[in-house]
Amino acid sequence: MHCNKCGKNIPESSKFCPNCGADLNEQKIRKVSNIQNKSAEVETPLQILLHYIKRHKKISIGIAISIFAIIIGAIVTKRIIQEQKLKDEVEIVAKHLAEIVGTYKSNSKYNNITLVLNIDGTATLTTSDYNKSTHLGYWKEKGEGCPIEIEFSNSLEITIGSKEIYYCDSLYFDGDALWQSMDAIRSNDLSCCEYMIKQKIKNTQ
């Protein structure tokens, strides 16, 4: 190493310069302090950003406003898309329900059957084979395109299609026809179904 005071070359282990008597420990402390000061002078990215903001306030404010506007715009756009999607889904469900609910009458002159499917899930079935009778029940659709199952509060006696009097506590509505059972639908046994015609709503105005 070299002495900072006289510049002479001296051993590393020396505490004092043999030429001028300078305190070498003090020189080492100053050297370390200078290195630390230089390290402290290096700015972090955050400090650089803050200094830039201080020097360019107008530009920084404009950038901040633009970023804020982009964030708000993204949030609003996402909400609008979600609301529109929900609205579309509700409209699809409402349209599908409108196609189902209503009053249906049998297309047969022998089996006079009237079926009413209400939007609240209730149903009424009126028959007049021999003695006119009305039966209350509930309908449900397990999935769009699946047969509608109608369950009645009490067992009923009814003639469906060309079969003899049928005793049941449930019927199925599928393909504009009233069916005795799911087995009849699967086998497409037309003798076990009664075709129904949906009645148009009369305009009272």
QUIRA-V738940 format. One record per backbone hydrogen bond with DSSP energy under -1.0 kcal/mol. CO is the residue of the C=O (numbers start at 1). NH is the residue of the N-H. E is the energy in kcal/mol with one decimal. If there is no record, write none. Layout:
co=CO nh=NH e=E
co=CO nh=NH e=E
This chain:
co=1 nh=10 e=-3.1
co=3 nh=7 e=-1.7
co=8 nh=3 e=-2.3
co=11 nh=14 e=-1.2
co=15 nh=24 e=-2.5
co=17 nh=21 e=-2.2
co=22 nh=17 e=-2.1
co=23 nh=27 e=-1.0
co=24 nh=28 e=-2.0
co=25 nh=29 e=-2.1
co=26 nh=30 e=-1.9
co=27 nh=31 e=-2.0
co=28 nh=32 e=-2.3
co=29 nh=33 e=-2.2
co=30 nh=34 e=-2.3
co=31 nh=35 e=-1.8
co=32 nh=36 e=-2.3
co=33 nh=37 e=-2.2
co=34 nh=38 e=-2.0
co=35 nh=39 e=-2.0
co=36 nh=40 e=-2.4
co=37 nh=41 e=-1.3
co=39 nh=42 e=-1.1
co=44 nh=48 e=-2.4
co=45 nh=49 e=-2.3
co=46 nh=50 e=-2.6
co=47 nh=51 e=-2.5
co=48 nh=52 e=-2.1
co=49 nh=53 e=-2.5
co=50 nh=54 e=-2.2
co=51 nh=55 e=-2.0
co=52 nh=56 e=-2.3
co=56 nh=60 e=-2.5
co=57 nh=61 e=-2.6
co=58 nh=62 e=-2.2
co=59 nh=63 e=-2.5
co=60 nh=64 e=-2.6
co=61 nh=65 e=-2.5
co=62 nh=66 e=-2.3
co=63 nh=67 e=-2.7
co=64 nh=68 e=-2.5
co=65 nh=69 e=-2.5
co=66 nh=70 e=-2.3
co=67 nh=71 e=-2.3
co=68 nh=72 e=-2.6
co=69 nh=73 e=-2.6
co=70 nh=74 e=-2.3
co=71 nh=75 e=-2.3
co=72 nh=76 e=-2.7
co=73 nh=77 e=-2.6
co=74 nh=78 e=-2.3
co=75 nh=79 e=-2.2
co=76 nh=80 e=-2.5
co=77 nh=81 e=-2.4
co=78 nh=82 e=-2.2
co=79 nh=83 e=-2.6
co=80 nh=84 e=-2.5
co=81 nh=85 e=-2.3
co=82 nh=86 e=-2.4
co=83 nh=87 e=-2.5
co=84 nh=88 e=-2.5
co=85 nh=89 e=-2.2
co=86 nh=90 e=-2.5
co=87 nh=91 e=-2.4
co=88 nh=92 e=-2.2
co=89 nh=93 e=-2.3
co=90 nh=94 e=-2.9
co=91 nh=95 e=-2.5
co=92 nh=96 e=-2.3
co=93 nh=97 e=-2.6
co=94 nh=98 e=-2.3
co=95 nh=99 e=-1.4
co=97 nh=101 e=-2.9
co=102 nh=117 e=-2.6
co=103 nh=199 e=-3.4
co=104 nh=115 e=-2.9
co=105 nh=197 e=-3.1
co=111 nh=113 e=-1.2
co=113 nh=106 e=-2.6
co=114 nh=126 e=-2.9
co=115 nh=104 e=-3.5
co=116 nh=124 e=-1.8
co=117 nh=102 e=-2.2
co=118 nh=121 e=-1.7
co=121 nh=139 e=-2.4
co=122 nh=118 e=-2.6
co=123 nh=137 e=-2.4
co=124 nh=116 e=-2.7
co=125 nh=135 e=-2.6
co=126 nh=114 e=-2.5
co=127 nh=133 e=-2.3
co=133 nh=127 e=-2.6
co=135 nh=125 e=-2.5
co=136 nh=153 e=-2.4
co=137 nh=123 e=-2.5
co=138 nh=151 e=-2.8
co=140 nh=149 e=-2.3
co=143 nh=146 e=-2.8
co=148 nh=173 e=-2.7
co=149 nh=140 e=-1.9
co=150 nh=171 e=-2.2
co=151 nh=138 e=-2.8
co=156 nh=168 e=-2.2
co=158 nh=166 e=-3.7
co=160 nh=163 e=-1.2
co=166 nh=158 e=-2.7
co=168 nh=156 e=-3.4
co=169 nh=152 e=-2.8
co=171 nh=150 e=-3.0
co=172 nh=179 e=-4.0
co=173 nh=148 e=-2.7
co=176 nh=196 e=-2.8
co=177 nh=174 e=-2.6
co=178 nh=194 e=-2.4
co=179 nh=172 e=-2.1
co=181 nh=185 e=-1.2
co=182 nh=186 e=-2.7
co=183 nh=187 e=-2.3
co=184 nh=189 e=-2.3
co=188 nh=190 e=-1.3
co=189 nh=192 e=-2.0
co=190 nh=193 e=-1.1
co=191 nh=162 e=-1.2
co=192 nh=180 e=-1.8
co=194 nh=178 e=-3.0
co=195 nh=107 e=-3.0
co=197 nh=105 e=-2.3
